[in-house]
């Protein structure tokens, strides 16, 4: 039982890491777009 819990924790962390990575990519894309807009305005 305890071992199953550990495995579930690992899976959960892995999924969370992947989710965070995707979020990070979206955020960086948005920032890049914002900077591009600001450069065009200058």
SEDREN-707291 format. One record per residue (C-alpha): x, y, z. Coordinates in steps of 0.2 Angstrom, whole numbers, plus 5000, padded with zeros to 4 digits. Each point is the difference from the previous one (the first is absolute). Example, Ala and Ser with C-alpha at 12.3 -4.5 7.8 and 13.67 -1.06 7.14 Angstrom:
% residues 2
506249785039/500650174997/
END
This chain:
% residues 42
500050005000/501450125005/501049964984/498450044989/499950175009/501850044996/499749954981/498550115000/501050145007/501349984987/498850004986/499150155007/501650105001/500549954982/498350064993/500150165011/501850034993/499449984982/498550115003/501150145008/501249984985/498550034988/499550155010/501750075000/500149994981/498450094998/500550145011/501750024991/499150004983/498850145007/501550105006/500949984983/498450074992/499950145012/501850054997/499849994981/498550125001/500950125011/501550004987/498850034986/499350155009/501750085004/
END
